[in-house]
Amino acid sequence: MRAERILGLLAAATLEAQSLPGTRPLTREGDLAMQMVASIDRYLSGKLASSPQRRARPGAGSRERLRKLIGVVDPRAAFEDPLLISTLDRPGKVGESVAFEVFAVRWPALDGVDAEGLLLKPKSPPKAYVVLIPDADRQPEQLAADPGGALASSGCLVLIPSLIDRSDRLSGNPAIRFTNQPHREFIHRMSYEMGRHIIGYEVQKVLAAVDWFGRLPKAPVGVAGYGEGGLLALFAAAIDERIDAVSVAGYFQKREDVVWSEPIYRNVWSQLETWGDAELAALVAPRALIINPDAAHYPEVDGPPPARDGRRGAASGRLVKPRPEAVRSEFERAKRYHPGAQLAEDSTRALLAALKVEPRPGSGDLRIQSDPAGRIDRQFRQMVDYTQRLMRLSEFRRKEYFAGLNTTDMAKFAAGIEPYRKYFWEEVQGKMPPPEHPLTMAETRKVYDTPAYTGHEVLIPVWGEVYAYGILLVPKSLKPGERRPAVVAQHGLEGRPQDVIQPKDERTGQIYARFGEELARQGYIVFAPQNPYIGMETFRLLMRKANPVKLSLFSFIIGQHDRILDFLETLPYVDKSRIGFYGLSYGGKTAMRVPSLVTRYALSICSGDFNEWVWKVVSTDAPFSYMFTQEYDMLEFDLGHTFNYFEQAMLIAPRPFMVERGHRDGVGIDEWVSAEYAKVRRFYTYLGIGDRTEIEYFDGPHQIHGVGTYAFLAKHLKWTPEK
């Protein structure tokens, strides 16, 4: 026993000797990067589960914010009546029953975006008006007889719009390539970045119909929907009080249980912080709300269309029928806000009752002679064209957004930029709470001991189980009492801190040029953090869980970096006024988003990422656009109208900022990079600090070049590199 105790004490002493002073021994084993990702996942799962407790009853004022978050922000197009869709060979009237006629119609919603579908017109004056919305994979013709016929036979004028479906036939560009993204996802990706949403586009079509109803003789207005149409019906009624009654089938349950696993086109930024399905019901109150709990109406979608040759890149996401208790428990929550809400499997009869219309027998054997071919193509292309136009005009909207900022007087600029920084952090990236754990809980262990430097793994607990992790390099040339500049050296996608120090293979070494190690050899203190963009779909699902609770992947990265700086500032050999940032690829994305918010960074170098970022994410004409790749984690709601890379660089100013750009780097083209950087250069010059920004071009691919950037670090961190 005594020998075992002595061995234990020796082992503890050895661990203590391998740790940095003032820290605990790091004894955890395994893949610390993936364990960190898993801890973030658990944190977000808890945040989702607890979201109902954070919600209060939404007030009427929340409608405006809900409109913004689903992109119902553009003025609708004016029109007198829906237009008949007819040709020389096919009349606009496509069907008839004893009680009503059926017409193929279209009506304007936005400038250049039309709704198309069927109009069921009763032969007697309408007693009510109804927008009947099918699921995304059903055509208006499939609802015309039932329930459309039952509504029209009872005296309702009914419009049935077509929705964008879930196939992938059109998702891409024939001049570049196609993807297996469902049409709804393809529209979602580009519109989300521009502060729009496929939900919003289709709600606009519903509300355009309601606009028309308002110009007809006064009668009650109802909206009914199935599946994806149920979603649209609920959102439309929540934001527009002109709708007197709404019937929702195939969309109502505990949203926090499923939102992250559903198709990405249902992702709404920060939704669950304010609105679950019950809170949307609260916005409908006291108007009539009917929930049809029949599981048959809930669509089942087993993921996107399969990946195949020439088609891939879709986000994961499934629709499954909810457990009955998930529907009922959410309905019981809704009843607290809306006592008049009702569950009804015969939702058509319930809707008629709410509209004060006596039900009549249905249409019987109604035959529709319409030809919907081309309808989806037109609807899809109109939404694509509309969103691409938003992208092209976004530069002017950003100028309007920043119009009140003085960019020529340093003192006025410094004061005026802070509200923009606050908005970027809280409303675009999402802000984490302060750290929950003291720095004294940091854990370290020695992992490198070379003639030039020592290296320690560092693990810093931040929130709950979530920690920051990285490797600290300290040059052996450090003199007692000396304080030196530090550089945070950031890896890219699927990378690790070791990649920038002692990479595992030749290719990784070529990409990163061992720049973390090289900077340590030059005498800098170096910290190489682990960022959580590792694990392919595993980390991308973090974004899906984060967005509904007003967070993003960068919410965690920003908070982790802030805590890393806290740690570095405790080290007696670090000059806290001289800590720079240098990152490649996804680390270059970090170089834009983190120093713009964590202002203790003395400078930032963006390598292999600086771009006309909004176009990079949204464009369907650039072969290097994220529209054609699996990287749906790049989406940031309404970034296109607020913070492109020039505007993010404004948040970094007046601190030094540099771009490192390889001519052969496939992330973009020099023309885009140069155009965006020219704005940065002009801005710094107007502020009188033109000597604080640079761009270096080199003839090479996506990699660290390490020539002008090293000189930039030496100049602005006031350090003479050691040989």
C-alpha angles and dihedrals in degrees: 000000000000091000091049090050091051091049090050092051091048091050091050091048090050091051090048090052090052092054130082116255113272094021135097123248112268106228102160115121134197130048104338092185094058091040087056091051089049091051091053089050091054091047091054093045088056091046091053093046092051095045095100089060091056094052124094124194103287114242126222088262091067090070090077092054091046090052089053095048094052092041100248091145107109124091113256121239118259120239138160102219138344112278122237115243106221142142135197088270101035123049123216091242105081104170147004141196133183091271106033148013128233124220133183105233146166130201131189118254105166133001101294096357118102133184116227132192143091133321117208106199119190116224091232126056109291118259093196141358123236135185106206112197122197127207114272093259096049126081124226088248089065091060097040097091098034125051093352093057093050091053095045094044087055090056103268122137102225131199116192112192124200117238131212105267133224100249121109100219095118100029103122142019120284089215091058115017143294130245137208091240111131111247088251092055093047090055092042095055096055096037097048091060088052096051092258132106138200086238089057095046091054094042086055088057090052092048091047086060089049088051088057093047088055090061093053126079108297116274136139118285124220136180124200129180144177126211107326086006089057089056090051093046092053094047093045093052091045093057101033120057092190087082107091099190137013132194118198122193126172096012121076128093145103096315095193089065096060113014096101094048096048122092111293092243087076092058111117118183112250093346098140094052087071112007133042115165089276092055090050086053088053089059089053092054132140089020119088116283122184121186117195107206096189106132090212090076095056109095119231115215118174097204132295122317108293119274112249141158108318094002124083142107102092122144117244118252138138138197115217131174109265125239109262090239090056089059095042096046091051090047090053089053089050091053089063089063099030112031091178095059113116140201111224130165089195090058094161092061090044091051092050090051091050089051090048092241120141111234117243130190114284130253099274114204100006114177121198118203097190125127110217093185110132094017095106091043092055094045092048096048093046091056092046092049092046093052094045088054089053088053093051092049096042094096089065093047090052089051088054091048092054096037093112095055118102107224100177104054114064097208094048091044092051091053096041098049096063098080088053091051090050091050093048091051100041104030104030107029101019122236125246121215121258117285115283098207132062120245088243086078091066113125126208142175134179115255103159131043112171132156089260104040149354122235131207130188108231125201118186119186110224116163121007106305093346116108141175115238136186147121125275119207119198120188115234089222089073111126124219111275093008121137117205137186117264131213124204104215111201127201125215138236114335088359135136135208090253089063092069094045113033106355121207097231143022096254093054088048091054092050097048099027086215085277094165091056092042092054090051089051088053088057103259123134102242131201118187109193127203108235117200098241092108130105102053109236091009093068094036089060087060087068090052091053094042103050097063090056093047096260137111138192087268091055086071096038092052092048092046092051091048089055092045088057089050088055095045091051090059092059111099093218098053121092099216092202091061107054114132134187127224121173139167128215108329082009085058089054086052089050088061101041104036105046089043087064104023096063095184088082104101094208142350135222118196112199126184096356114063108119150133080287100186092054090044090060101036110030120109092189101061115081091212093054119125087233087085100044140071093250099109087147087082093076117113116176114252093345087138093069097040121027123020115165093277091055091046088052088054087060089053092052139130084033116085116274130188138182123209111200131180114205090221096046107128095208088088146326129277091242092062094040093048094047093052093043092050088067090053092049093049092047094051089047092051089052089053094246101100090137090066097069133061143164123207121199119196134178099252147088134261100320147100110280096184102196112095090024093058090050089048091053092048092049099047099033088047097233134139106218115236118237 
